[in-house]
Amino acid sequence: MPDSSFQAQPLQPGDFYFTPEGYMVFTEQYHLRRGNCCGSGCRHCPWRKSQGNKPKNKG
């Protein structure tokens, strides 16, 4: 079931890019604004499975 706390917002510059194959890929910027992991294994997910919904360190 989708997270009911997420309110859909218009995409902003830097939220995504297209691969050479034509796929839309969401960036870490988008995921951080979204606020949690959707569990789909996104390429730029800022959360690690072992940390739950805490953003990973940028260190």
N, C-alpha and C positions, 0 to 999 in steps of 0.2 A: 504494500500500500504506500503511495507517495507520502512524503513528509508534509503534513498540513501546515507547518510553520513557514514553508517556503512560499513566498509570493513572487509569481512570475514578473520579471522586469524586462523592459526593452534591452536588447543587447547594446553594449557600448563598444567604442573603438578599443581594440586590444582583447576583446573577450573570446575571439576565435580566429582561426585561419583555415584555409582550404589546402588539403594535400594535393600533390600532382594528380592523384587518382580522383579528385573531386569530393573527398570526404570533408565535412566540417569538423574541426577539432577544437574543443573548448580549452582555453588556457587556464593557468593557475589563477590568474586574476578573476576569471569568471567563477571558478570553483570557490575561491575565498569569499566572494560576495554572496554566493549561494548559501554558504554557511555550514554545509555538512557533506559527508561522502554519500553518494547515491549507490555505491556498491557495484557499479558497472565496469570497474577496472579502467577508468579513464587514463589516458596517456599523461596528463598533467595534474593528476589528483594530488593535492597538497597533504593528504592524510595517508598514514600508513595503517594497514589493517591492525597491527599490534598496538597502535595508539588510539584506536577508536576515532573519535571526531576531533582530536587535537591536531592543529596544523604542525607539520614537521618543522624542525629547526632549520633555518637558512644558513647556519654557521659554517 
